[in-house]
């Protein structure tokens, strides 16, 4: 149980909620994950988004899935 709720009730309530984060995206360290979508070859673009430093000075953040791109546009800037 999550917060006194069963997992499906918690997921329904907490899934896809908008949030506001301040920080910066590290485009130099983004990765492309090969994935087919509707039978078309492409990539998901995942970029680190750094939000703060912890007590020891290490950068902390989240990974942001910026979406899927067709294979022929994967290197387009």
N, CA, C and O atoms as a GROMACS GRO file, in nm:
protein
  308
    1UNK      N    1   0.083  -0.122   0.000
    1UNK     CA    2   0.000   0.000   0.000
    1UNK      C    3   0.086   0.126   0.000
    1UNK      O    4   0.190   0.133   0.067
    2UNK      N    5   0.042   0.224  -0.075
    2UNK     CA    6   0.110   0.353  -0.083
    2UNK      C    7   0.024   0.456  -0.014
    2UNK      O    8  -0.089   0.480  -0.056
    3UNK      N    9   0.076   0.518   0.089
    3UNK     CA   10   0.005   0.624   0.161
    3UNK      C   11  -0.134   0.576   0.204
    3UNK      O   12  -0.230   0.652   0.201
    4UNK      N   13  -0.143   0.448   0.245
    4UNK     CA   14  -0.269   0.394   0.292
    4UNK      C   15  -0.366   0.358   0.181
    4UNK      O   16  -0.483   0.330   0.210
    5UNK      N   17  -0.323   0.358   0.055
    5UNK     CA   18  -0.410   0.326  -0.059
    5UNK      C   19  -0.352   0.207  -0.133
    5UNK      O   20  -0.232   0.180  -0.125
    6UNK      N   21  -0.438   0.136  -0.204
    6UNK     CA   22  -0.382   0.030  -0.287
    6UNK      C   23  -0.311   0.094  -0.406
    6UNK      O   24  -0.337   0.210  -0.440
    7UNK      N   25  -0.223   0.020  -0.468
    7UNK     CA   26  -0.136   0.074  -0.574
    7UNK      C   27  -0.214   0.135  -0.689
    7UNK      O   28  -0.175   0.241  -0.739
    8UNK      N   29  -0.323   0.073  -0.734
    8UNK     CA   30  -0.397   0.128  -0.848
    8UNK      C   31  -0.464   0.261  -0.813
    8UNK      O   32  -0.468   0.351  -0.896
    9UNK      N   33  -0.517   0.274  -0.691
    9UNK     CA   34  -0.578   0.401  -0.650
    9UNK      C   35  -0.472   0.510  -0.640
    9UNK      O   36  -0.497   0.625  -0.679
   10UNK      N   37  -0.354   0.475  -0.587
   10UNK     CA   38  -0.245   0.572  -0.576
   10UNK      C   39  -0.198   0.616  -0.715
   10UNK      O   40  -0.176   0.735  -0.738
   11UNK      N   41  -0.183   0.522  -0.807
   11UNK     CA   42  -0.138   0.554  -0.943
   11UNK      C   43  -0.240   0.642  -1.013
   11UNK      O   44  -0.202   0.736  -1.083
   12UNK      N   45  -0.370   0.614  -0.997
   12UNK     CA   46  -0.473   0.697  -1.059
   12UNK      C   47  -0.468   0.840  -1.009
   12UNK      O   48  -0.487   0.934  -1.086
   13UNK      N   49  -0.442   0.856  -0.880
   13UNK     CA   50  -0.440   0.990  -0.820
   13UNK      C   51  -0.312   1.067  -0.850
   13UNK      O   52  -0.316   1.188  -0.874
   14UNK      N   53  -0.198   0.998  -0.849
   14UNK     CA   54  -0.069   1.065  -0.857
   14UNK      C   55  -0.003   1.062  -0.994
   14UNK      O   56   0.097   1.132  -1.014
   15UNK      N   57  -0.053   0.986  -1.089
   15UNK     CA   58   0.010   0.973  -1.219
   15UNK      C   59  -0.013   1.098  -1.304
   15UNK      O   60  -0.124   1.151  -1.308
   16UNK      N   61   0.091   1.144  -1.371
   16UNK     CA   62   0.084   1.255  -1.467
   16UNK      C   63   0.036   1.386  -1.406
   16UNK      O   64  -0.048   1.455  -1.465
   17UNK      N   65   0.086   1.420  -1.291
   17UNK     CA   66   0.055   1.548  -1.228
   17UNK      C   67   0.156   1.651  -1.276
   17UNK      O   68   0.275   1.621  -1.284
   18UNK      N   69   0.111   1.773  -1.306
   18UNK     CA   70   0.207   1.877  -1.346
   18UNK      C   71   0.293   1.920  -1.227
   18UNK      O   72   0.245   1.928  -1.113
   19UNK      N   73   0.419   1.947  -1.254
   19UNK     CA   74   0.511   1.996  -1.151
   19UNK      C   75   0.591   2.112  -1.209
   19UNK      O   76   0.599   2.127  -1.331
   20UNK      N   77   0.649   2.192  -1.122
   20UNK     CA   78   0.735   2.303  -1.164
   20UNK      C   79   0.873   2.279  -1.103
   20UNK      O   80   0.887   2.270  -0.981
   21UNK      N   81   0.973   2.268  -1.189
   21UNK     CA   82   1.111   2.250  -1.145
   21UNK      C   83   1.196   2.362  -1.204
   21UNK      O   84   1.173   2.406  -1.316
   22UNK      N   85   1.294   2.406  -1.128
   22UNK     CA   86   1.390   2.503  -1.178
   22UNK      C   87   1.525   2.435  -1.184
   22UNK      O   88   1.563   2.360  -1.094
   23UNK      N   89   1.598   2.461  -1.291
   23UNK     CA   90   1.728   2.400  -1.310
   23UNK      C   91   1.771   2.415  -1.454
   23UNK      O   92   1.732   2.509  -1.523
   24UNK      N   93   1.852   2.321  -1.500
   24UNK     CA   94   1.897   2.327  -1.640
   24UNK      C   95   1.908   2.188  -1.699
   24UNK      O   96   1.936   2.091  -1.628
   25UNK      N   97   1.886   2.180  -1.830
   25UNK     CA   98   1.898   2.054  -1.903
   25UNK      C   99   2.041   2.039  -1.954
   25UNK      O  100   2.102   2.134  -2.002
   26UNK      N  101   2.092   1.917  -1.942
   26UNK     CA  102   2.228   1.886  -1.986
   26UNK      C  103   2.221   1.816  -2.122
   26UNK      O  104   2.220   1.693  -2.129
   27UNK      N  105   2.214   1.895  -2.228
   27UNK     CA  106   2.200   1.840  -2.363
   27UNK      C  107   2.323   1.762  -2.408
   27UNK      O  108   2.313   1.676  -2.496
   28UNK      N  109   2.439   1.792  -2.349
   28UNK     CA  110   2.562   1.721  -2.385
   28UNK      C  111   2.557   1.574  -2.342
   28UNK      O  112   2.625   1.491  -2.401
   29UNK      N  113   2.477   1.542  -2.240
   29UNK     CA  114   2.472   1.406  -2.187
   29UNK      C  115   2.338   1.337  -2.213
   29UNK      O  116   2.306   1.237  -2.148
   30UNK      N  117   2.260   1.390  -2.306
   30UNK     CA  118   2.133   1.323  -2.337
   30UNK      C  119   2.161   1.195  -2.412
   30UNK      O  120   2.265   1.180  -2.477
   31UNK      N  121   2.068   1.101  -2.404
   31UNK     CA  122   2.082   0.972  -2.472
   31UNK      C  123   1.963   0.949  -2.563
   31UNK      O  124   1.854   1.004  -2.543
   32UNK      N  125   1.986   0.867  -2.663
   32UNK     CA  126   1.879   0.827  -2.755
   32UNK      C  127   1.858   0.677  -2.738
   32UNK      O  128   1.952   0.598  -2.752
   33UNK      N  129   1.735   0.640  -2.710
   33UNK     CA  130   1.700   0.500  -2.689
   33UNK      C  131   1.620   0.453  -2.810
   33UNK      O  132   1.511   0.504  -2.836
   34UNK      N  133   1.674   0.356  -2.883
   34UNK     CA  134   1.605   0.307  -3.002
   34UNK      C  135   1.474   0.240  -2.964
   34UNK      O  136   1.469   0.156  -2.874
   35UNK      N  137   1.367   0.279  -3.036
   35UNK     CA  138   1.234   0.222  -3.008
   35UNK      C  139   1.146   0.237  -3.131
   35UNK      O  140   1.149   0.339  -3.199
   36UNK      N  141   1.070   0.134  -3.160
   36UNK     CA  142   0.972   0.140  -3.268
   36UNK      C  143   0.840   0.192  -3.215
   36UNK      O  144   0.799   0.159  -3.104
   37UNK      N  145   0.774   0.274  -3.295
   37UNK     CA  146   0.643   0.328  -3.258
   37UNK      C  147   0.552   0.313  -3.379
   37UNK      O  148   0.578   0.368  -3.485
   38UNK      N  149   0.444   0.237  -3.361
   38UNK     CA  150   0.351   0.210  -3.471
   38UNK      C  151   0.423   0.152  -3.593
   38UNK      O  152   0.389   0.184  -3.707
   39UNK      N  153   0.522   0.067  -3.568
   39UNK     CA  154   0.596   0.002  -3.675
   39UNK      C  155   0.704   0.086  -3.739
   39UNK      O  156   0.771   0.040  -3.831
   40UNK      N  157   0.724   0.210  -3.692
   40UNK     CA  158   0.827   0.298  -3.749
   40UNK      C  159   0.946   0.304  -3.655
   40UNK      O  160   0.929   0.317  -3.534
   41UNK      N  161   1.067   0.294  -3.711
   41UNK     CA  162   1.190   0.299  -3.633
   41UNK      C  163   1.215   0.443  -3.587
   41UNK      O  164   1.197   0.538  -3.663
   42UNK      N  165   1.258   0.457  -3.462
   42UNK     CA  166   1.287   0.589  -3.409
   42UNK      C  167   1.362   0.581  -3.278
   42UNK      O  168   1.413   0.476  -3.241
   43UNK      N  169   1.369   0.694  -3.207
   43UNK     CA  170   1.439   0.702  -3.080
   43UNK      C  171   1.359   0.786  -2.981
   43UNK      O  172   1.291   0.882  -3.020
   44UNK      N  173   1.368   0.750  -2.852
   44UNK     CA  174   1.323   0.835  -2.744
   44UNK      C  175   1.443   0.919  -2.702
   44UNK      O  176   1.554   0.866  -2.689
   45UNK      N  177   1.423   1.048  -2.681
   45UNK     CA  178   1.528   1.139  -2.637
   45UNK      C  179   1.514   1.157  -2.486
   45UNK      O  180   1.411   1.205  -2.439
   46UNK      N  181   1.617   1.119  -2.408
   46UNK     CA  182   1.615   1.132  -2.263
   46UNK      C  183   1.730   1.223  -2.222
   46UNK      O  184   1.846   1.199  -2.256
   47UNK      N  185   1.696   1.330  -2.147
   47UNK     CA  186   1.793   1.433  -2.111
   47UNK      C  187   1.797   1.453  -1.960
   47UNK      O  188   1.692   1.464  -1.898
   48UNK      N  189   1.917   1.458  -1.899
   48UNK     CA  190   1.925   1.490  -1.757
   48UNK      C  191   1.883   1.636  -1.733
   48UNK      O  192   1.918   1.725  -1.809
   49UNK      N  193   1.806   1.657  -1.626
   49UNK     CA  194   1.765   1.791  -1.585
   49UNK      C  195   1.811   1.809  -1.440
   49UNK      O  196   1.757   1.746  -1.350
   50UNK      N  197   1.911   1.895  -1.420
   50UNK     CA  198   1.971   1.912  -1.288
   50UNK      C  199   1.898   2.023  -1.212
   50UNK      O  200   1.872   2.131  -1.265
   51UNK      N  201   1.865   1.993  -1.085
   51UNK     CA  202   1.784   2.084  -1.006
   51UNK      C  203   1.857   2.149  -0.890
   51UNK      O  204   1.827   2.263  -0.854
   52UNK      N  205   1.953   2.079  -0.829
   52UNK     CA  206   2.020   2.133  -0.711
   52UNK      C  207   2.144   2.050  -0.677
   52UNK      O  208   2.172   1.948  -0.741
   53UNK      N  209   2.218   2.096  -0.576
   53UNK     CA  210   2.332   2.022  -0.523
   53UNK      C  211   2.292   1.964  -0.389
   53UNK      O  212   2.220   2.028  -0.312
   54UNK      N  213   2.338   1.842  -0.359
   54UNK     CA  214   2.311   1.785  -0.226
   54UNK      C  215   2.412   1.839  -0.126
   54UNK      O  216   2.494   1.924  -0.160
   55UNK      N  217   2.407   1.790  -0.003
   55UNK     CA  218   2.494   1.840   0.104
   55UNK      C  219   2.642   1.824   0.074
   55UNK      O  220   2.724   1.902   0.121
   56UNK      N  221   2.675   1.722  -0.005
   56UNK     CA  222   2.816   1.699  -0.038
   56UNK      C  223   2.858   1.768  -0.168
   56UNK      O  224   2.972   1.752  -0.211
   57UNK      N  225   2.768   1.844  -0.230
   57UNK     CA  226   2.802   1.917  -0.350
   57UNK      C  227   2.779   1.842  -0.479
   57UNK      O  228   2.815   1.890  -0.586
   58UNK      N  229   2.720   1.724  -0.471
   58UNK     CA  230   2.691   1.645  -0.591
   58UNK      C  231   2.564   1.697  -0.659
   58UNK      O  232   2.465   1.728  -0.593
   59UNK      N  233   2.569   1.704  -0.791
   59UNK     CA  234   2.454   1.750  -0.868
   59UNK      C  235   2.342   1.647  -0.858
   59UNK      O  236   2.366   1.527  -0.871
   60UNK      N  237   2.219   1.694  -0.837
   60UNK     CA  238   2.102   1.609  -0.827
   60UNK      C  239   2.000   1.651  -0.932
   60UNK      O  240   1.995   1.768  -0.970
   61UNK      N  241   1.921   1.557  -0.978
   61UNK     CA  242   1.822   1.592  -1.078
   61UNK      C  243   1.736   1.474  -1.118
   61UNK      O  244   1.729   1.373  -1.047
   62UNK      N  245   1.670   1.489  -1.230
   62UNK     CA  246   1.580   1.386  -1.282
   62UNK      C  247   1.611   1.365  -1.430
   62UNK      O  248   1.675   1.448  -1.494
   63UNK      N  249   1.565   1.252  -1.482
   63UNK     CA  250   1.574   1.227  -1.626
   63UNK      C  251   1.442   1.265  -1.690
   63UNK      O  252   1.335   1.228  -1.640
   64UNK      N  253   1.448   1.339  -1.800
   64UNK     CA  254   1.328   1.385  -1.870
   64UNK      C  255   1.320   1.315  -2.005
   64UNK      O  256   1.410   1.328  -2.088
   65UNK      N  257   1.212   1.241  -2.027
   65UNK     CA  258   1.187   1.181  -2.158
   65UNK      C  259   1.124   1.289  -2.244
   65UNK      O  260   1.008   1.325  -2.224
   66UNK      N  261   1.200   1.341  -2.339
   66UNK     CA  262   1.153   1.453  -2.421
   66UNK      C  263   1.073   1.407  -2.542
   66UNK      O  264   1.030   1.489  -2.624
   67UNK      N  265   1.054   1.276  -2.554
   67UNK     CA  266   0.966   1.228  -2.659
   67UNK      C  267   1.037   1.145  -2.764
   67UNK      O  268   1.158   1.124  -2.760
   68UNK      N  269   0.956   1.098  -2.858
   68UNK     CA  270   1.001   1.009  -2.964
   68UNK      C  271   1.025   1.088  -3.091
   68UNK      O  272   0.950   1.182  -3.122
   69UNK      N  273   1.129   1.050  -3.166
   69UNK     CA  274   1.158   1.111  -3.296
   69UNK      C  275   1.178   1.001  -3.399
   69UNK      O  276   1.233   0.896  -3.366
   70UNK      N  277   1.134   1.021  -3.523
   70UNK     CA  278   1.162   0.924  -3.629
   70UNK      C  279   1.313   0.911  -3.650
   70UNK      O  280   1.388   1.005  -3.627
   71UNK      N  281   1.355   0.793  -3.692
   71UNK     CA  282   1.497   0.762  -3.709
   71UNK      C  283   1.568   0.862  -3.800
   71UNK      O  284   1.681   0.901  -3.770
   72UNK      N  285   1.506   0.905  -3.908
   72UNK     CA  286   1.574   0.994  -4.002
   72UNK      C  287   1.591   1.136  -3.947
   72UNK      O  288   1.665   1.214  -4.006
   73UNK      N  289   1.525   1.171  -3.836
   73UNK     CA  290   1.540   1.305  -3.774
   73UNK      C  291   1.619   1.300  -3.645
   73UNK      O  292   1.632   1.403  -3.579
   74UNK      N  293   1.672   1.184  -3.606
   74UNK     CA  294   1.734   1.170  -3.475
   74UNK      C  295   1.856   1.259  -3.454
   74UNK      O  296   1.887   1.292  -3.340
   75UNK      N  297   1.926   1.298  -3.558
   75UNK     CA  298   2.043   1.385  -3.546
   75UNK      C  299   2.014   1.530  -3.579
   75UNK      O  300   2.106   1.612  -3.583
   76UNK      N  301   1.888   1.562  -3.602
   76UNK     CA  302   1.848   1.699  -3.635
   76UNK      C  303   1.855   1.786  -3.511
   76UNK      O  304   1.810   1.744  -3.404
   77UNK      N  305   1.910   1.904  -3.522
   77UNK     CA  306   1.920   1.995  -3.406
   77UNK      C  307   1.816   2.103  -3.416
   77UNK      O  308   1.808   2.190  -3.329
   0.00000   0.00000   0.00000
